Amino acid sequence: MVKRKLPRKFNLPFGSGLITEEISIENPHWEPTVQYMEFKEGHAKGLKALRFCVYGNKSFMRNVPLIIGNGDVRRLKKEIRSSNKIKKFLKRLVT
């Protein structure tokens, strides 16, 4: 997993804020990533959300769908277990 500085700012057309938690795994083609986002300004102020995204091999976010293969599940699960906010948010999806 590539360690990026946290928290770090993000800006979207409907609001801006901080990425306060992030997990990712590396595979030969891309870096599947889950980010916990806390909106501080704009129309989405107060919203807490998850972004599922993909980083390329040069550490830039790619505008492509997140694809997680069978071989990635175990490693991604391990990273989710080590997170706090992301794990809690995902639990609400399945319980």
ChimeraX attribute file (.defattr): number of C-alpha atoms within 10 A of each C-alpha:
attribute: neighborCount
match mode: 1-to-1
recipient: residues
	/A:1	15
	/A:2	13
	/A:3	8
	/A:4	11
	/A:5	11
	/A:6	11
	/A:7	15
	/A:8	12
	/A:9	15
	/A:10	13
	/A:11	12
	/A:12	10
	/A:13	8
	/A:14	11
	/A:15	17
	/A:16	19
	/A:17	22
	/A:18	18
	/A:19	21
	/A:20	16
	/A:21	20
	/A:22	25
	/A:23	24
	/A:24	21
	/A:25	21
	/A:26	17
	/A:27	14
	/A:28	6
	/A:29	9
	/A:30	19
	/A:31	25
	/A:32	24
	/A:33	21
	/A:34	21
	/A:35	19
	/A:36	23
	/A:37	24
	/A:38	23
	/A:39	23
	/A:40	16
	/A:41	14
	/A:42	14
	/A:43	12
	/A:44	17
	/A:45	14
	/A:46	13
	/A:47	13
	/A:48	16
	/A:49	15
	/A:50	17
	/A:51	12
	/A:52	15
	/A:53	18
	/A:54	23
	/A:55	21
	/A:56	15
	/A:57	14
	/A:58	7
	/A:59	12
	/A:60	10
	/A:61	15
	/A:62	14
	/A:63	10
	/A:64	10
	/A:65	10
	/A:66	16
	/A:67	13
	/A:68	16
	/A:69	9
	/A:70	8
	/A:71	9
	/A:72	14
	/A:73	12
	/A:74	10
	/A:75	14
	/A:76	19
	/A:77	13
	/A:78	12
	/A:79	18
	/A:80	19
	/A:81	12
	/A:82	11
	/A:83	14
	/A:84	12
	/A:85	18
	/A:86	22
	/A:87	15
	/A:88	12
	/A:89	14
	/A:90	12
	/A:91	10
	/A:92	8
	/A:93	7
	/A:94	6
	/A:95	5
